Amino acid sequence: MRESTSQILACIVSWFAVFLLVGLALQSLRPPNPTPIAAPAQEFSAERAKNHVRIIARVPHPIGSQANREVKDYLTAQLSSLGLTPQIFQGVGLDVVGSAIVAGRTQDVVGRLPGTENSQAILLVAHYDSMPRSPGAADDAASVAAILETVRALRSDRALKNDLIVLFSDGEEGLLLGAESFATSNPWIKDVGLVLNFEARGNRGPSLLFETSPGNHQLVKGFREAAPYPVGSSLFYALYKLLPNDTDFTIFHRLGLPGLNFAFGEGFDAYHSRLDTAENLSTASLQHHGSYALALTRYFGQLDLTKLREPADDEIFFNWFGTNLISYPEKWVIPEQMLISILIVLLVTLSFRKATIQPKRLILAVASFLALLVSVPGAMALAWKMIAYFLADRVLSTDSPGNSLLLSGTVLFGTAVAGFLLNICRRKFSVQEMSLAAMMLVCCFNWVVAVKLPAGSYLLFWPLLFSVAGQLIIQLLNYEERPASQLIGSLAGTSAALLLFSPVVYLVYVFFTLQSIVVVVVGGCIFMVCILSIPLMDRLVLRIKPWLAPALVFSVAIACWVSGAKLSGYTAEHPGHDTLAYSVNANDGSAKWISYDDVLDRWTMQFFGQGVKRQSVPNYLAGSARSVFTASASTVELLAPVATVESDTMVGDLHQLNLRIKSSRAADIIYLRFAKDIQGVSANIEGRDVHIQKHSNWLRLTLYGMADKEINLRFLIRAPSGIVFWVMDESAGLPASVPHRPDNLMAWYGSDVTLVCRMYSL
């Protein structure tokens, strides 16, 4: 009875230690407390900066809108008051993918603060435009405000040696148009030696260094030394490079400019939505942004920035115990992996010599863990599929409290499954056999990571190193048969695994939202932590009643799932998304309601009725054959966009087509779409030449910020069956007769717009 009581007590203490370490790891993800408005002039104050956010983010201000021009004027006035002599840099920004061209007339706000001994300039970047449906307080007024407050603080302190250039770019939401225009046309770009870009993907959370330029040794060193609360991960930089997402930093990255990219991403409900207001913005996240901008500008402002272009290694970097940033050269990864492989071989050799482990049993243990590697993430994914099925359309694609509880329940379920399966393995293998098999398996996995994704190798390397070192010490002291020694020897590796994996699991959830692939990734992380903690798992899963601990953990998982399910569903704080557009076919004067949703909700259903089926309506969507919900609507008199054909001449088997198009109603966006069999060869947009990828059909052009001005276009195209194209313009808002959308729903991409489309055939 005493033995049973002591084991239960030890189990409780162990579980408490696990949750404590996880809590410490997640504590590092808290942004710093905001500095009050009465702070000294040379300090950054988020309270002061937020006054700018309130003005900039009063209403949505997309590129080309009147609200956008008002924000531009405000920024110009603020930079003038700070002594930067601002300029409005007007240009045409371009983005080309295959035969899909995006262009826009942009108005960047730029200013320059001369240094005393300039080597090269620091470029602080944030975009001031927002999405049409969003006030844009976090994305990206917070970054703009952080830069303004940074410049104010710098002006109150000693002068920088290097010049400081401020770029408030226009048209970022239209595919980085303002940054592209500045990078290709502004003469100041040749003076830039360092780019610091600030973004947001939510409205709260820590500001994370998630992207750097190659050869980032000096940059990460400066970030580690200068930033007061550095939070970053080379793993997320490596993952980000695999994704199609872009920010303004992408433009400067392509030019080979050294730089750092920061963003906060919690509160995903606010991203590109009506919830992105100044009232909902975390002042702490704004403080974190500003702490980076001010500290790094001061640090790099006194250095010779030309040295940042010298060849250098990439760094591995990650947080350890709060905002302590660890970094070391990436070139160490392979030697480290070789070292740990040698240590594991030594450990296996010692075990074989002592006859404490037999090769056959070790191979069987490794094979068992491979089966567990599939089973644990698989069980978690299956559990999540069932949860998503039962909750149906109540599951939100955000980091809402309900989803956080659902994820917590799924993590605990995965831990219970891992504990149950490890207990089965424990009946067949000793703790020593299981620990050694786990280290061999993790080492093999980390070889793959070290070669394919070296920036993320730290996640497995350090727990593995501490685990191997602990086991070697036990072997050398001949304590391998003692369970208590096994536990003590594994504590460093277990602690490292919990401290490193916990933030990664949380950030993967925050930035990629709760979906099946995320659950699988989290399941893989849970499995790795569990097998790196075999002696602790042996203590957590009682051998007297091995079913008890998994059953208790599973019970807590169910409680989390039930609580999460109760909090799921659309509310005013966490609304659902739907789409509704009004489109007029200017060729015949008819009009339609259009929805891009997979399923109609109660609000959109009133426009389409019961039993409506999806179909394509190319003459209402600029030739697109996309399947949508559609229903007839009463026609509102709207001026149609106009295309004027200047010339259509043959050059061999190609058409040289010169056009002028305009929106007669000064709409926000203009679309030009050619028939799908028309192949583009080249184009010229307002004097800018565009190279079109070879063999790319369906030539498409999207224009932002053109107002009611004519746009000059020139195309060289191959048109085997004649030239057919559509011109469509898009303005924000629906006809006035549309009922108000319920508070638990909000407009999403392509929604709450009026489209007028006209087809031309030559």
N, C-alpha and C positions, 0 to 999 in steps of 0.2 A: 504493500500500500504506500509506504514511504517512497519507494522507487517510482511508483506511478505518479504520486503527487509532485515529486521533484522534476520529473519529465514534463508534466503539464506546466509547472512553473517556468521551466526552461523554454518550453514552446511559446508561452505567452511573452516572455522577455524577448525571445528571438523575433516574434512577429512585431512587437513594439519597435525593436531596433530597425527592422526593415522599413516600416512606415516612417520612422524618424529620418532615415537616410533619404527616402524618396522625397519627403517634405523639404529636407535641406537642399536637395538637387533642384526642386521646382522653385525654391525660394530665390534662386539666382535669376529666374525669369521675371522677377518683379522690377518694373522701372523705378527710378529714384523718386523720392518725394519732390513735388514742385517747389521751387523757390518763390517766396512771396513777392508781391509787387514793390515792396519797400526795400528789396535787396540792394546792396551797393551797385553803383552804376557799371562797374567793370564785370559784374556777374551776369549770367544768363538767368532771366526770370520767365518761367512759363506763364505766370499770371500776366506779365506785361505783354508777352507774345500773343496770348489768347485774345487780347483786344483787337489785334489785326485779324485773327480768325473770324471773329464776330462780324467784321465789316466785309471781308472777302467772301465769306460763305453765307451771306444773307439769303441768296437765292441761287439756283443753278446758273452757271455762267459758261456754257460751252463755247468753243471757238466760233467766232463770227457773230455772236449775239450781242445785243445792247448791254446786257449785264457783264459780258466779258470785257467790253470796252470800258465800262465803269471801273472794273477791277484793274485794268491796265492803267487807267488814269490815276487810281489810288496808289498803285505801286510806284508809278513815276514820281508822284508827289513825295512819297516816303523816301525814296532813294535820293531825291533832291535835298530833302531836309537833312539827310545823313552825309551830304557832301560828295555824292558819287557821280554827279552830272549824268543822269540816265539818258539812254537813247532808246528809241523804238526801232528795232531792226525788223523791217518788213521783207518777206521773202516767200518763196514757194517751196514747201517741204514735200518730199516724195517718199513713198514706200512701194516697192515692187516685189511681188512674189509670183513667179511664172508670168501669166498674162493678166494678173489682177494688179491694177495700179491704184494707189491712193495718193491724192495730192491735196494740198490746201494752202490758202493764203494765210500766212501766220504773222503775228506781231509780237515778237519777243521783246521783253523789257530787259535791258542790259545796263550795267553800270560798272565803273572801275575805280578802285581805291589804290592810288600809286603807293609803292613801297619805297623804302630808303635805299636799298641795294638790291634791286630786283635781279633774280636769276631767271626764274620763270614764274608765271602767275598761277595762283590757286583759283579754280573755277568752282563756285558753289552753285548747285543746280537744283531747282524745283520747278514743277509746272504749275501755272496759275489757272488753267482751264479746268472745267469739271465736265462730268457727263450731263446730258440734257435733263435727266430725271433726278440729279443729285446736287445738293448745295456744295458738296466737296470740302467739308471742314477738315477731315483727316486726309483725304485724297484730292488735293494735295496742299490745301490752305495751311495746314499745320506745318508743313515743310517750308512754305513761303514765309510764314510768320517766324519760324525758327531762324531763318536766314536774316530776316530784317532785325530781329532782336540780337542776333550774333554781331551784325555789322554795328549796331548801336553800342554794344558792349566793347567792341574793338576800338571804336572811336573814343571811348572813355579811358583807354589804356595806352601803353606805349605803342608806337608805330611798328608795323610789320616791315621786315626787310623786303619781302616779295610783294608784288602786286596782287590785289584781290579783285577778281572779276565775278560779278553776280549775274546769273542768267535765270530769269523767270520765263520759262519757255511756254509757248502757246501751242495748242493742238497735240499735246501728248496723248490724249484720249483718242485722237484720230490716227493713231499709229506713229507717234514720236515725230510729228511733222515739224514742230518748232525747233527741236534739238537738231534734226537733220538739216534744216535750212541754215541754222547757225553754224553747224560743223562744216558745211560745204561752201558757205558763201561769206561768212563774217571774217574779216582779216585778223581779228583778235584770237582766232582759234590757234594760230601758229605760235602764240605766246604762252599757251596753256601747258603747265608742267604737271598738274595734279587736278583730278576731278573728284569732288565729293557730292554725290547725288543722294537725295532724300525722297522717300516714297512712303506709301501706306497701303495696306490691303484690308484694313479693318479700322477700328477707332480706339483701340487700346492695346495694352501689352508692351513688352520691352522692344526697344529699337534694336534690331538684329543686324549685325554685319553679315550679309548673306552673299555678297559677290565682291570680288576684287579683280584687278587686272593681273595678267600673268607676271611671274617673277616678283611676287608680292612681299618678299622678305622685309624690305625697309618699311613698307606700308603697314604690315601687321605689327612690326616692332614699334612703330609710332603709335598705332592704335592701342597696343598693350601698355605703353608707357604714358601716353598723354590722356587717353579717355578716362574719366573718373569712374565710370560704371560700364566697362567694356563687356558686351555680350555678343558672341559670334561663334560660328562653327564652319570649319573648312568642309565638313560633310555636306552642309546645306549649300555651300558654293558648288560642290561637285554635283549634287542633285539638281540644282538650278540650271546648270549647264546642259542637262539632259532634257529640260523642259522647253516648250515653245514660248514661254512668257518673256516679255521684254519691258524695259523701262527706258527712260532717256539715257541712262548710263550705257545701254547697248550701242548707241550711236558713237559715243566716245571710245568705247571698248574696241569697236571695229577700226578706229583710227590708231589704235595702239597706245592711247594715252593712259598713263598710270592713274588709278583711281580706286575709290571705295564706294560701295552702294549699301544704303541702310533702309530698313523698313520695319514698321510694326504691323502685326497682322491679326491680333485678337479682335473679337467683335465683328466677325465676317458679315453679319447681317447688314452692317452699315455700308459695306463696299458697293459703290456705284448705285446707291439707293437713296431714297428720301430720308433715311435715318441718319445720314452722314451730316449731322448738324453740329454747330459749335457747342450746344448744350450736351450732346452725347459724346463729345470728344474727351478722352482722358487727358487731363492736364499733366499727369505724370509721364505719359508717353511723349507729349510735347516737350517736357523737360528733358527727357532722355535724348530725343533728337537734337535739341539745342545744346546739351552738354557735349555731344560729339562735335557739332559744327564749330562751337567756340574753341574747345580744347584742341582739336585737330588743326584748325586754321592758325591758332597761335603757335602750335608745335611746328608745323610744316612751313609756316610763314617766316620762320627764322633760319630755315635750312636752304642749302643749295639744291634746288629741285631738279637740276639737270642730272644729278646722280641717280634719280629714280629711274632713268631710262637705261642705266647701265645694266648689263646682263646680271641676273640674280636668280636665286632659287625660289620656288614656291614654299610656303610655310604650311605646316599642319597647325591648326589652332582650335581651341575649345575651352569652355569654362570649367573650372574646378572649384568646388566649395564657394558658391556665390559668383561674384563678378571677378574672380581671379582668373585671368586669361593665361593659358599655357600655350606656348608655341615653340616649334622646332622645325628644322628643315625637312622638307618632303623627301629629300635624297636619303635621309636616314631610314626610310620605311623598309626598303629591301634588306639592308644590313640588319635592322632590328628583327625582321622576320627570320632571317637566317640564324641570328643568335638564339631566338626563342625555339626554333626548330632543333638546334643543337642541344639546347637544355632539355627539351622533351625527349630527344633520343637518349641523352644521358640518364634521365629519369626512368625511362623504360628499361634501359640496360641494367640499372641498379635493381629495379624490381625483378627482372628476370634472374639476375645473379642470386638474389636472396630467395628466389623461388616463391615470393609472395604473390606473384601474378604469373599466370600461364598465357603464352601467346594466343592459343586458341580461344580462351575465355575473353581476352582483351579484344580480339577481332569480333567476337559475338557481341560484346558490349558496344563497340562502335556501330555495328550493324543495327543494334536495337535503338541507338540514339538517332540514327538516320531515319528509322521508321517513326520515331517521336517527332522529328523535325517536320515531317509531313502531317502527322496526326494533330499536333497542337494548333498550328495555324489553320489547318483544315477544319478542326472542330470549332474554332472561333469564327471562321468564315460562315460555316453552316449555321451556327447560333445567330450570327448577325442577319443572315438571310431570312431566318424564321422571324426574328424580331421585326425586320423591315416589312415582311409580308403581313404580319398581324397588325402592325401600325399603319400599313398602307400609305396613304398620302399625308399622314401626320408627321412623318420623319422630315426634319429640316436639314438642309445641307449647310449647316453652320456650326460654330462652336458654342451653341446655346447651352444653358444649364441642363436642359433635358438630355441633349446629346452627350454632354460631359458625363452625366450619370450612366447613360447607356454604354459609353466607352468604358467607364470604370467597371461596370458590371461585366462587360465582355473580357476585360483584362483579368478580373478576378476569376471569371469562368475559365479562362485559359490557364491561369495559375493552378486552379483546382484540377483541371485535366492533366496538366504537367505533373502535379504532385501525385495524382492517382497512378499515372503511367510509370513515373519514377519509382513508386512504391512496388509496382509489379517487377520492375527491373531489380529493385533492391532485394527481392526474394531470391533472385538468381545470381546476383553479383555482389561483391563486397563494395564498401564505400570507396576503398582504394582503387579497385578495378573500374568503378564507374567514374571516379574523378579523372583517372589517367585516360580513359576512353574519351571523356568529354574534352580534355585538353588537346588530345590528338585531333579530334573532329574540328574543334574551333580553330586550331592552327591551320588545318587544311582550308577552311573557309576563309581565313584571313589572308592566306596566300592569294586566293582569287581576288579579294578586296584590294590587297596591296598592289596587284598588277593592274586591275581594271579600274579601281576607284581609290587610289592611294590617299586622297584627302580625307577619306572616311575610315582609314585603317586604325586610327586611334581607338575607335569604339570597341574593338575586340582585342587590340594589342595589349593595352595596359591592364585590363582585368586578367588576361591570360598570363602576362608576365608575372604579376603578383601571385597568381594561383600556382604557377610552376615554381616560383621561388619558394613559396610556402611548402609545397610538397617536397622539394629538394632538401630543404632544411629538416623536415620530418624524417626523410629517408636517411640522411647523414647522421641524425641523432638516434636512429633505430626506433622511432616512435610511431611508425606507420600503422601498427596494429591497434593503437589506442584511439578510440573515437573522439575523445576530447582533444587530442593533439591534431587529428584531422580537421576538426572544426576550427581550432585556433589558427592552424596553418592556412585555412581557406578564407579567413576573415578579410584580409587585405584585398584579395581578388573579388570576393563577393561585394565588398563596399565599393570598390571601383566600378564594378558592373552596374550596381544600383545608381551610383552618382552620375555615371555617364549615359546610361540608357534612358533614365527617367526623363530628362529634358528633351531627348531626341524623340521619344514616343509622344510627348505632349506637343512638340512643335510640328511633328508630322501630322498630327491630328488637326492642329490649328491651321496650318497652311494648305493642307490637302483635303480637309473636311472629312466627315465620317462616311466612308464608303467601303466597299468590299476590299479593294486593293489595300487601303489603309489598315483594315482589320488584319489582313494577311501579313503585312509588314510588321504590325505591332505583335502579332502572334509569333513571328520569327524572333523578334526582340525578347519576348517573354521566354521563349524556349532557350535562347542563348544565356539569358540571366540565370535561368533555373539550372542548366547543366554546368554553368561556371560556379554554381553555389551548391554542389552536391552534398557536402557535409552539413551545410545549413539546412538544406531541404530534408536531409535525413533527420534533423532535429525538429524541423517544423511539422513534418508528417510523422506523427507518433507511431512507433513500432508496436506498442501495446495494442492500440486501436487505430490501425493505419487509415481506416476510412473516416475517422473523426475530423481531422484537420481539413481534408478536401471537402467534406460535407459542410463544415462550418463556413469555409470560404465560398462554397457554392451557394449557401444560404444568403450570405452577404451579397453575392452577385445578383441573386434573384431580387433582393431588396432594392439594389441599385437599378435593376431593369424596371421594376414596377414603379419606382419613383421617377425614373426617366420617362417612362411611358405616360405617366400622369402629367408631366410637364411638357410633353410633346404636343404638337398641334400648333396651328397658326394663331398668333396673338398680335396685338399692336406693337409689342416690343420685338417680336420675332415673326414678322408677317411672311405669308407665302407669296409666290411670284405668279403672275399671269401676264398675258399679252393681248392687246387689242389694238388694231390699227384700222384707219378709215382710208380707203383708196378709191380714187376716181380714174376711170378710163377716159382720157380726153378725146379719144378717137370716136367714141359713140355716146359719151356723156353719161354712162352708167356708173354706179358706185357700189362698193362692197365693204362689208365688215370682214376683217381677217384676223385670225389668231394663229400663232405659231405653236401653241401649247400642245402637249401630247394628249391631255385630257382637259375638257372644259370644266371650269368650276361654276359655282352657283351664280357668280356675278357675270361671267362671260356668257353663260348659257342663255341669258335673256336676249342676247343679240343674235343667237344662232338657232335657238329652239332645240327640241328633242330630235334625236335620230339623225342629225346632220353628219355627213361623212366628209372625210378629208379629200381634197382634190387640188390640182395645180391650176393657177390662174395667172398665166404669164403676162397678160395684157394689163394686169393690175400690180404686178411685181417686177417690172422691167425685164421681162423675158424669163424670169426664174421659173423652173419647173418644180420647185419645192412644194411638197404636199402640205396644205394648210386647211384649217376650218374656214369656211367662207359662207356668207349669206348676203343677199341683196340689201342695199341701204338706200335711203332717199338721197338724191343728189344735191350737193351744196355747190353753188356757183364759185368756182375757183379758177384763177388764171393758170394755164398750163405752161410748163417749161418749153422753151423754143430752141430748136436747132436750125442753124442756117448753114447750108452746104455752100462753101466758097468755091470748091472745085473738086472734081473726081476724075483723075487722069490715070491712064495705065502706064506702068513702068515695067515692061516685060509682061509677066503674068501677075503682077501685083498692082493693087490700087493705091494711088497716092490721094488720100482723102483729107481735105482741109475743112474744118468745122468751126463754127462759133456757137456756143450754147450759153444759155442764161436761164435763171429762174425769175420769171416775171413777178413772183410774189416774195422775192428775197428769202427763199427757204434756207434752212440750215445746211442741208446736204443735197447734192445733185448726183444722180447715178446715170452713167452711160453704159449700156450693155448691148453688145453685138450678138447676133445669132450664134449658136454654139459651133457651127461649122466654119466660122470665120476665124482665121489664124492671124494673130498679130506678129509683125516683124520688128517694127520700131514705132516710137511715138515721140511727140514733142508737146509738153504741157507748159503753156505760158513761157516758152523760150527754153525750157529745160528738157534735154534729150533723155529718153528712156529706152534702155535696152530690154527687150522682151525675150524671155527664155525660149529657146528654139522648140518648135513643135508644140507650143502651148495654145490650145484652142480656147474659145469662149473669152474673147477680149473684153475686160471689164474695167471701168474707171469710176472711182468714187471721189467726189470733190467736196472739201470742207471750206467754210469761211468765205464763200464767193459772193454772198449777198445777192444783189441784183445786177452785178457787173458781168459783162460778157467774158467768156473764157475762150482763148484761142487754142485750138487743138489741131495737131497734124498726125495722121496715122499712115503707116505703110502696112497694108494688110493683104492677105490672100483670101479671096471670097469666091469659092467655086460656084455658088448658086445665087449670086447677086448679094447686094448689101442690104441687110435688115438690122435695124438697131432700135433700142428704146431709150428714151430720156425720161427720167423720173426725178422729181424733187420731193424732199421730205421736210416738214416743219413740225415743231413740237406742239402737242395739244390735239385734242379731238373736238368734233363739233360740240357746241355749247349744250346741246340737248342730252348729252350722255350723263346718266346718273352717277352720283359719287360712289367711288369704290369703297367697300368696307375697310375699316382700319386694320383688319387682320390680313389684308392683301395689299400688294403694291405692284406697280408696273415694273416690268423687267425689260431685257434687251429687245429693241424693236417695237416697244409698246408705247401707246398714247401719242401716236404720231399721225399726221395726215399726209397721204401720198397722192401725187397727181402724176399720171403716167401717160406718155404718148409714144406710139410706135411710128417709125419712119421706114419706108421701103424705097430704095433707089433703083 
